[in-house]
Amino acid sequence: MFARPAPLPDRSTTLARLRDRLARLDHTAQDRDTLPVTPEINQHLPWGGLPLAGLHELLSDAPGHATAFAALLLARAQARLARRAALWIAAEPDAYMPGLAGLGLDATRLFLLRAPRQRDALWAAEEALRSPAIAAVLLLGARTLDMTAARRLQLAAETGGGIALLLREEASTPGPTTALTRWRITPRAAPATPHHLGPPTWEVALLRARGGRPGAWLLQWDPATGQLTTTLPAAAPAAERRRA
């Protein structure tokens, strides 16, 4: 006598198993291909974090004060892609190395490039992003960025696998972009003591995310623990959502 074959699972069971398998595969891809920010922001973004191999715009009325936040992302990219270097491009790179080390940047894998002319800075950023030896490129001070230039940076990042961070002064109307995300970074004062100025704090507003929605958070950096935490969610004003 032959054993009776086991019954085939019904259609709904098969579909449920397939969905579960695809979800696990997608989660693995996100872990590998994204840069974590904070748990709250990671959950809000459609990719589960900031996608590597992509262009991200950081806008600020005070780019100098927002540089520290950009440097934090640069440090996280170094940690995520451990054997790769980071490139910092500016008209006059004014990087205080002890301060950057406090944000987690590895100075032995950080290169500073002086590029007074924007076309030279964009060319250098594009060439670096194409290299598999680069974890991240931070480009400071670009006054304007047309769609063609932004698209070239996006394609270069996709080729090399590193992340492109563009920090520039915010215009009244930022204009369209091909970047995967666009953020507004606003420094905020943290509670201070007589002997301590308080930890670095920023209001971080997500103005645009491809396939996502706007949001805003208050973030704080703890130098003692090396942790970036969300202290409060902040509602993005309707005017900001329209501008995104």
Backbone as numpy.savetxt, mean C-alpha at the origin, in Angstrom:
# Nx Ny Nz CAx CAy CAz Cx Cy Cz
-19.76 -61.51 -4.55 -20.60 -60.32 -4.55 -19.72 -59.07 -4.55
-20.09 -58.13 -5.37 -19.37 -56.87 -5.41 -20.03 -55.86 -4.48
-19.19 -55.04 -3.84 -19.74 -54.00 -2.98 -20.46 -52.95 -3.82
-21.54 -52.48 -3.29 -22.30 -51.46 -4.00 -21.51 -50.14 -3.98
-21.34 -49.45 -5.12 -20.58 -48.20 -5.12 -21.25 -47.14 -4.26
-20.41 -46.31 -3.65 -20.94 -45.23 -2.81 -21.72 -44.25 -3.67
-22.80 -43.72 -3.16 -23.60 -42.77 -3.94 -22.81 -41.49 -4.20
-23.01 -40.93 -5.37 -22.36 -39.67 -5.71 -22.97 -38.53 -4.90
-22.15 -37.56 -4.48 -22.72 -36.43 -3.74 -23.67 -35.65 -4.63
-24.68 -35.06 -4.00 -25.64 -34.30 -4.79 -24.99 -33.00 -5.29
-25.70 -32.31 -6.17 -25.17 -31.12 -6.84 -24.80 -30.02 -5.84
-25.66 -29.81 -4.85 -25.40 -28.73 -3.89 -24.16 -29.01 -3.06
-23.95 -30.29 -2.68 -22.76 -30.65 -1.91 -21.50 -30.44 -2.74
-21.54 -30.85 -4.00 -20.39 -30.67 -4.89 -20.04 -29.21 -5.06
-21.05 -28.37 -5.28 -20.81 -26.93 -5.45 -20.24 -26.32 -4.18
-20.74 -26.74 -3.03 -20.23 -26.21 -1.76 -18.76 -26.56 -1.58
-18.39 -27.79 -1.94 -16.99 -28.20 -1.82 -16.10 -27.40 -2.76
-16.59 -27.17 -3.98 -15.82 -26.39 -4.94 -15.62 -24.96 -4.46
-16.68 -24.36 -3.91 -16.57 -22.99 -3.40 -15.56 -22.92 -2.26
-15.60 -23.92 -1.38 -14.67 -23.94 -0.25 -13.23 -24.06 -0.73
-13.02 -24.91 -1.73 -11.67 -25.09 -2.27 -11.17 -23.82 -2.94
-12.04 -23.17 -3.73 -11.65 -21.92 -4.38 -11.37 -20.83 -3.37
-12.14 -20.79 -2.29 -11.91 -19.78 -1.25 -10.56 -19.98 -0.59
-10.20 -21.26 -0.35 -8.89 -21.54 0.26 -7.76 -21.14 -0.69
-7.93 -21.44 -1.97 -6.91 -21.06 -2.96 -6.79 -19.55 -3.05
-7.93 -18.85 -3.03 -7.91 -17.39 -3.12 -7.24 -16.79 -1.90
-7.53 -17.35 -0.72 -6.92 -16.85 0.52 -5.41 -17.03 0.48
-4.96 -18.18 -0.04 -3.51 -18.42 -0.16 -2.88 -17.40 -1.09
-3.53 -17.11 -2.20 -3.00 -16.13 -3.14 -2.94 -14.75 -2.52
-3.97 -14.38 -1.74 -3.96 -13.08 -1.09 -2.83 -12.99 -0.08
-2.60 -14.04 0.70 -1.51 -14.03 1.67 -0.18 -13.81 0.97
-0.03 -14.37 -0.23 1.24 -14.29 -0.93 1.41 -12.97 -1.67
0.32 -12.40 -2.18 0.40 -11.30 -3.12 -0.07 -9.97 -2.59
-0.29 -9.85 -1.29 -0.74 -8.59 -0.72 0.16 -8.14 0.41
0.08 -6.84 0.68 0.84 -6.22 1.76 -0.13 -5.89 2.88
0.03 -6.45 4.07 -0.91 -6.16 5.15 -0.73 -4.74 5.68
-1.84 -4.12 6.06 -1.79 -2.78 6.67 -2.20 -2.94 8.14
-3.50 -2.95 8.41 -4.03 -3.35 9.72 -5.17 -4.33 9.44
-5.56 -5.14 10.43 -6.64 -6.10 10.18 -7.92 -5.45 9.65
-8.24 -4.26 10.20 -9.48 -3.60 9.78 -9.41 -3.16 8.32
-8.27 -2.60 7.92 -8.12 -2.16 6.53 -8.01 -3.37 5.60
-7.29 -4.39 6.04 -7.17 -5.60 5.22 -8.54 -6.20 4.91
-9.41 -6.24 5.93 -10.74 -6.81 5.73 -11.60 -5.93 4.82
-11.33 -4.63 4.82 -12.13 -3.70 4.01 -11.75 -3.77 2.54
-10.47 -4.00 2.26 -10.00 -4.03 0.88 -10.43 -5.32 0.19
-10.77 -5.26 -1.08 -11.24 -6.47 -1.78 -10.18 -7.55 -1.93
-8.90 -7.18 -1.77 -7.82 -8.16 -1.95 -7.33 -8.73 -0.62
-7.85 -8.23 0.51 -7.35 -8.66 1.81 -6.08 -7.97 2.23
-5.73 -6.87 1.61 -4.51 -6.11 1.88 -4.20 -5.28 0.65
-3.08 -4.57 0.68 -2.66 -3.81 -0.50 -2.01 -4.76 -1.49
-2.50 -4.82 -2.71 -1.90 -5.73 -3.68 -0.47 -5.33 -4.02
0.42 -6.30 -3.97 1.74 -6.11 -4.56 1.56 -6.12 -6.08
2.62 -5.87 -6.80 2.54 -5.83 -8.27 1.48 -4.83 -8.72
1.44 -3.67 -8.05 0.46 -2.66 -8.41 0.88 -1.27 -7.97
0.17 -0.27 -8.49 0.43 1.14 -8.19 -0.61 1.64 -7.19
-0.12 2.36 -6.16 -0.99 2.93 -5.14 -0.61 4.40 -4.94
-1.62 5.27 -4.97 -1.41 6.70 -4.81 -1.67 7.12 -3.37
-0.76 7.93 -2.83 -0.93 8.51 -1.50 -0.95 10.03 -1.68
-2.07 10.66 -1.35 -2.21 12.10 -1.47 -2.17 12.73 -0.08
-1.59 13.93 0.02 -1.52 14.60 1.30 -1.34 16.10 1.10
-1.99 16.89 1.97 -1.74 18.33 1.98 -0.38 18.64 2.57
0.17 17.70 3.31 1.48 17.86 3.94 2.32 16.62 3.63
2.82 16.52 2.39 3.55 15.30 2.00 4.73 14.98 2.90
5.38 16.02 3.45 6.52 15.76 4.32 6.13 14.95 5.54
4.97 15.26 6.13 4.52 14.54 7.32 3.96 13.17 6.97
3.51 13.01 5.74 2.97 11.72 5.32 4.06 10.75 4.88
5.29 11.26 4.74 6.39 10.40 4.28 6.62 9.24 5.23
6.45 9.49 6.54 6.68 8.41 7.51 5.71 7.26 7.28
4.47 7.58 6.95 3.51 6.50 6.67 3.91 5.73 5.42
4.34 6.46 4.39 4.80 5.79 3.17 6.01 4.91 3.47
6.89 5.39 4.35 8.07 4.60 4.72 7.68 3.32 5.45
6.61 3.38 6.25 6.12 2.17 6.90 5.71 1.11 5.87
5.01 1.56 4.84 4.61 0.61 3.79 5.84 0.07 3.05
6.83 0.93 2.86 8.07 0.50 2.22 8.74 -0.59 3.05
8.77 -0.38 4.37 9.38 -1.37 5.26 8.62 -2.69 5.22
7.31 -2.62 5.15 6.53 -3.86 5.10 6.74 -4.61 3.79
6.95 -3.86 2.72 7.26 -4.51 1.45 8.61 -5.20 1.52
9.59 -4.55 2.17 10.90 -5.20 2.36 10.74 -6.51 3.13
9.92 -6.48 4.17 9.74 -7.68 4.99 8.99 -8.76 4.22
8.03 -8.34 3.39 7.22 -9.30 2.64 8.04 -10.00 1.56
8.88 -9.23 0.88 9.73 -9.77 -0.18 11.17 -9.68 0.32
11.52 -10.63 1.18 12.68 -10.48 2.04 14.02 -10.35 1.33
14.16 -10.86 0.15 15.45 -10.80 -0.53 15.54 -9.64 -1.52
14.54 -8.79 -1.51 14.52 -7.68 -2.47 14.85 -6.36 -1.79
15.22 -5.39 -2.61 15.56 -4.06 -2.12 14.41 -3.09 -2.35
14.49 -1.92 -1.71 13.52 -0.85 -1.90 14.23 0.37 -2.47
13.51 1.13 -3.28 14.07 2.32 -3.91 13.24 3.53 -3.54
13.92 4.60 -3.10 13.30 5.85 -2.68 13.74 6.92 -3.67
12.79 7.48 -4.42 13.10 8.45 -5.47 12.48 9.80 -5.11
13.29 10.86 -5.16 12.79 12.21 -4.88 13.71 13.22 -5.54
13.22 14.45 -5.67 14.06 15.52 -6.22 15.28 15.72 -5.33
15.06 15.69 -4.02 16.15 15.77 -3.04 15.83 14.79 -1.93
16.25 13.55 -2.03 15.92 12.56 -0.99 16.47 12.98 0.36
15.58 13.29 1.28 15.97 13.75 2.61 15.54 12.69 3.62
16.24 11.58 3.60 15.87 10.44 4.43 16.77 10.38 5.66
16.16 10.44 6.84 16.90 10.35 8.09 16.96 8.88 8.49
18.11 8.27 8.28 18.22 6.82 8.40 17.86 6.28 9.79
18.32 6.91 10.90 17.89 6.38 12.21 16.37 6.38 12.37
15.72 7.43 11.87 14.27 7.47 11.95 13.62 6.40 11.10
14.16 6.17 9.91 13.61 5.13 9.04 13.81 3.75 9.64
14.95 3.55 10.30 15.19 2.26 10.96 14.14 2.02 12.05
13.74 3.11 12.73 12.70 2.99 13.75 11.35 2.60 13.19
11.17 2.82 11.89 9.93 2.42 11.23 10.02 1.02 10.63
11.19 0.39 10.80 11.35 -0.97 10.33 12.08 -1.12 9.01
12.54 -0.01 8.42 13.25 -0.10 7.15 14.66 -0.66 7.35
15.05 -1.54 6.46 16.39 -2.11 6.46 17.26 -1.26 5.55
18.16 -0.47 6.14 18.98 0.45 5.36 19.92 -0.27 4.41
20.25 -1.52 4.70 21.15 -2.26 3.80 20.45 -2.67 2.51
19.12 -2.57 2.48 18.36 -2.89 1.27 17.52 -1.71 0.81
18.02 -0.50 1.10 17.33 0.71 0.70 18.26 1.59 -0.12
17.81 1.99 -1.30 18.58 2.86 -2.18 17.86 4.18 -2.35
18.61 5.28 -2.27 18.07 6.62 -2.47 18.52 7.13 -3.83
17.58 7.69 -4.58 17.90 8.19 -5.91 17.44 9.64 -6.03
18.37 10.51 -6.38 18.05 11.93 -6.60 17.64 12.11 -8.06
16.43 12.63 -8.26 15.91 12.85 -9.61 15.14 14.16 -9.63
15.82 15.30 -9.87 15.14 16.60 -9.84 14.06 16.75 -10.90
14.23 16.11 -12.05 13.24 16.24 -13.13 12.24 15.08 -13.05
10.97 15.42 -13.16 9.93 14.40 -13.00 10.04 13.30 -14.05
10.37 13.65 -15.27 10.45 12.62 -16.31 11.55 11.62 -16.00
12.65 12.09 -15.37 13.72 11.17 -14.98 13.26 10.29 -13.82
12.52 10.88 -12.88 12.03 10.11 -11.74 11.07 9.01 -12.20
10.17 9.35 -13.12 9.23 8.36 -13.63 9.93 7.25 -14.40
10.93 7.63 -15.19 11.69 6.63 -15.94 12.40 5.67 -14.98
13.05 6.24 -13.94 13.77 5.40 -12.98 12.81 4.47 -12.23
11.65 5.01 -11.85 10.66 4.19 -11.14 10.18 3.04 -12.02
9.91 3.33 -13.26 9.43 2.29 -14.17 10.48 1.20 -14.38
11.73 1.61 -14.61 12.79 0.63 -14.83 13.00 -0.23 -13.59
12.98 0.39 -12.41 13.19 -0.36 -11.18 12.05 -1.35 -10.94
10.83 -0.91 -11.17 9.68 -1.79 -10.92 9.68 -3.02 -11.81
10.30 -2.95 -12.96 10.37 -4.11 -13.84 11.32 -5.18 -13.32
12.17 -4.81 -12.37 13.19 -5.74 -11.88 12.64 -6.65 -10.79
12.90 -7.95 -10.85 12.49 -8.85 -9.78 13.32 -8.70 -8.51
14.33 -7.81 -8.55 15.14 -7.56 -7.36 14.57 -6.44 -6.49
13.48 -5.80 -6.93 12.92 -4.66 -6.22 11.61 -5.04 -5.53
11.55 -4.78 -4.22 10.33 -5.05 -3.46 9.35 -3.89 -3.57
9.88 -2.66 -3.59 9.01 -1.49 -3.59 9.75 -0.29 -4.13
9.00 0.60 -4.75 9.52 1.90 -5.18 8.62 2.97 -4.59
9.22 3.92 -3.88 8.51 5.07 -3.35 8.93 6.29 -4.16
7.97 6.91 -4.83 8.23 8.08 -5.66 7.58 9.28 -4.99
8.40 10.25 -4.60 7.92 11.42 -3.88 7.84 12.63 -4.80
6.77 13.42 -4.61 6.74 14.76 -5.17 6.29 14.89 -6.60
5.78 13.84 -7.23 5.29 14.00 -8.60 4.13 14.99 -8.60
4.25 16.04 -9.38 3.23 17.10 -9.35 1.94 16.64 -10.03
2.09 16.09 -11.19 0.94 15.56 -11.93 1.34 14.21 -12.51
0.35 13.40 -12.76 0.63 12.08 -13.34 -0.50 11.76 -14.30
-0.19 11.76 -15.60 -1.24 11.47 -16.56 -1.53 9.97 -16.59
-2.60 9.61 -17.26 -3.05 8.23 -17.27 -2.02 7.31 -17.93
-1.33 7.83 -18.93 -0.33 7.00 -19.62 0.82 6.66 -18.69
1.34 7.67 -17.96 2.45 7.43 -17.04 2.03 6.49 -15.92
0.83 6.68 -15.39 0.34 5.81 -14.32 0.19 4.37 -14.82
-0.31 4.23 -16.02 -0.49 2.89 -16.59 0.86 2.21 -16.79
1.86 2.96 -17.20 3.19 2.38 -17.39 3.77 1.89 -16.07
3.55 2.66 -14.99 4.02 2.23 -13.68 3.28 0.97 -13.22
1.98 0.93 -13.46 1.20 -0.26 -13.10 1.70 -1.49 -13.84
1.92 -1.37 -15.12 2.40 -2.51 -15.92 3.80 -2.93 -15.49
4.65 -1.96 -15.16 6.00 -2.29 -14.70 5.94 -3.05 -13.38
5.06 -2.62 -12.46 4.91 -3.32 -11.19 4.40 -4.74 -11.40
3.49 -4.92 -12.33 2.99 -6.26 -12.63 4.11 -7.14 -13.17
5.02 -6.56 -13.92 6.13 -7.33 -14.49 7.10 -7.79 -13.41
7.50 -6.87 -12.53 8.51 -7.20 -11.53 7.95 -7.80 -10.26
6.69 -7.54 -9.95 6.08 -8.10 -8.75 6.20 -7.25 -7.51
6.87 -6.09 -7.60 6.98 -5.19 -6.45 5.83 -4.20 -6.40
5.78 -3.42 -5.33 4.71 -2.45 -5.14 5.22 -1.06 -5.47
4.37 -0.26 -6.13 4.70 1.12 -6.49 3.88 2.05 -5.61
4.57 2.94 -4.88 3.91 3.91 -4.01 4.22 5.31 -4.52
3.20 6.05 -4.83 3.35 7.41 -5.34 2.79 8.37 -4.31
3.67 9.17 -3.68 3.25 10.15 -2.68 3.38 11.53 -3.28
2.25 12.24 -3.35 2.29 13.58 -3.93 1.32 14.50 -3.21
1.53 15.80 -3.41 0.66 16.79 -2.79 -0.71 16.73 -3.43
-1.73 16.83 -2.58 -3.09 16.68 -3.08 -3.54 17.93 -3.81
-4.09 17.75 -4.99 -4.70 18.84 -5.74 -6.17 18.94 -5.37
-6.79 20.08 -5.68 -8.20 20.24 -5.36 -9.05 19.20 -6.08
-8.63 18.82 -7.28 -9.29 17.76 -8.04 -8.22 16.77 -8.50
-8.05 15.65 -7.79 -6.97 14.72 -8.13 -7.03 14.18 -9.55
-8.23 14.07 -10.12 -8.34 13.56 -11.48 -8.42 12.05 -11.52
-8.65 11.49 -12.70 -8.75 10.03 -12.84 -7.40 9.36 -12.63
-7.43 8.09 -12.35 -6.19 7.35 -12.11 -6.37 5.90 -12.52
-5.27 5.27 -12.88 -5.28 3.83 -13.13 -4.71 3.06 -11.95
-4.36 3.77 -10.87 -3.83 3.11 -9.67 -4.88 2.17 -9.08
-4.41 1.10 -8.45 -5.33 0.17 -7.81 -6.05 0.82 -6.64
-5.33 1.67 -5.89 -5.94 2.40 -4.77 -5.45 3.83 -4.76
-6.27 4.70 -4.17 -5.88 6.09 -3.94 -6.27 6.44 -2.51
-5.31 7.03 -1.76 -5.50 7.32 -0.35 -5.22 8.80 -0.07
-5.84 9.30 0.99 -5.45 10.60 1.55 -4.84 10.35 2.93
-3.64 10.86 3.13 -2.93 10.67 4.40 -2.86 12.02 5.11
-3.44 12.10 6.31 -3.47 13.34 7.08 -2.85 13.10 8.45
-1.74 13.77 8.79 -1.15 13.60 10.12 -2.10 14.12 11.19
-2.17 13.42 12.30 -3.00 13.83 13.43 -2.15 13.86 14.70
-2.54 14.73 15.62 -1.83 14.82 16.90 -2.28 13.68 17.80
-1.31 13.04 18.45 -1.61 11.97 19.40 -1.47 12.52 20.82
-2.15 11.92 21.79 -2.00 12.37 23.18 -0.54 12.35 23.61
-0.10 13.44 24.21 1.30 13.58 24.62 1.41 13.67 26.13
2.62 13.45 26.63 2.95 13.62 28.04 4.05 14.67 28.14
4.37 15.14 29.34 5.43 16.15 29.46 6.77 15.71 28.87
7.00 14.40 28.81 8.30 13.91 28.33 8.18 13.10 27.04
7.00 13.12 26.42 6.82 12.30 25.22 5.82 12.99 24.31
6.14 13.08 23.03 5.28 13.77 22.08 4.09 12.94 21.63
4.11 11.67 21.95 3.03 10.80 21.49 3.42 10.08 20.22
2.84 8.92 19.98 3.22 8.12 18.80 2.73 8.76 17.51
3.40 8.47 16.40 2.93 8.96 15.10 1.51 8.46 14.81
0.66 9.38 14.39 -0.74 9.07 14.15 -1.19 9.71 12.84
-1.98 8.97 12.07 -2.48 9.48 10.79 -3.95 9.12 10.63
-4.68 10.02 9.99 -5.99 9.65 9.47 -5.78 9.20 8.04
-6.17 7.98 7.77 -5.94 7.37 6.46 -7.30 7.14 5.80
-7.54 7.85 4.71 -8.82 7.74 4.01 -8.61 7.05 2.68
-9.35 6.00 2.45 -9.34 5.31 1.16 -10.34 6.01 0.25
-9.82 6.72 -0.75 -10.68 7.46 -1.67 -11.18 6.61 -2.81
-10.35 5.67 -3.23 -10.72 4.82 -4.36 -10.02 3.48 -4.25
-10.74 2.42 -4.53 -10.15 1.08 -4.61 -10.84 0.35 -5.74
-10.08 -0.19 -6.64 -10.67 -0.90 -7.77 -11.48 -2.09 -7.25
-12.78 -2.05 -7.48 -13.65 -3.11 -7.00 -14.01 -2.99 -5.54
-13.67 -1.87 -4.88 -13.95 -1.69 -3.46 -14.75 -0.43 -3.20
-14.77 -0.01 -1.94 -15.53 1.16 -1.54 -14.67 2.04 -0.63
-15.02 3.35 -0.51 -14.23 4.24 0.34 -14.33 3.86 1.82
-13.40 4.39 2.59 -13.39 4.17 4.04 -12.34 5.06 4.66
-12.35 5.16 5.98 -11.35 6.00 6.67 -11.09 5.43 8.05
-9.82 5.55 8.49 -9.39 4.99 9.77 -8.36 5.93 10.41
-8.27 5.86 11.72 -7.22 6.56 12.46 -6.19 5.51 12.87
-4.96 5.67 12.39 -3.91 4.69 12.62 -2.82 5.27 13.50
-2.23 4.39 14.30 -1.17 4.81 15.23 -0.03 3.81 15.18
1.18 4.35 15.15 2.39 3.53 15.10 3.02 3.49 16.48
3.30 2.30 16.97 3.96 2.13 18.26 5.41 1.72 18.02
6.37 2.65 18.19 7.77 2.30 17.93 8.29 1.20 18.85
7.74 1.10 20.05 8.24 0.10 21.00 7.92 -1.32 20.54
6.74 -1.51 19.97 6.34 -2.85 19.55 6.46 -3.07 18.05
6.63 -1.98 17.31 6.68 -2.10 15.86 5.33 -2.45 15.25
4.25 -2.02 15.92 2.90 -2.35 15.46 2.17 -1.11 14.97
1.44 -1.27 13.87 0.54 -0.24 13.36 -0.87 -0.70 13.69
-1.60 0.12 14.44 -2.92 -0.29 14.90 -3.98 0.73 14.51
-5.20 0.26 14.39 -6.35 1.13 14.14 -6.92 1.54 15.49
-6.90 2.85 15.77 -7.43 3.31 17.05 -8.91 3.64 16.96
-9.33 4.20 15.82 -10.73 4.56 15.61 -11.06 4.49 14.13
-12.25 4.04 13.79 -12.69 4.22 12.39 -13.15 5.66 12.21
-12.97 6.19 11.03 -13.41 7.55 10.74 -14.26 7.52 9.48
-15.39 8.19 9.52 -16.28 8.20 8.35 -15.78 9.21 7.34
-15.61 8.77 6.10 -15.19 9.68 5.04 -16.35 10.59 4.67
-16.14 11.92 4.65 -17.21 12.83 4.27 -17.72 12.53 2.87
-18.97 12.88 2.63 -19.57 12.61 1.31 -18.81 13.31 0.21
-18.31 14.52 0.49 -17.55 15.26 -0.53 -16.32 14.48 -0.95
-15.68 13.80 0.01 -14.49 13.02 -0.31 -14.87 11.84 -1.18
-16.00 11.21 -0.90 -16.42 10.06 -1.69 -16.71 10.48 -3.13
-17.29 11.67 -3.29 -17.56 12.13 -4.65 -16.28 12.42 -5.40
-15.27 12.95 -4.70 -14.01 13.29 -5.35 -13.24 12.06 -5.75
-13.47 10.94 -5.05 -12.73 9.72 -5.37 -13.10 9.20 -6.73
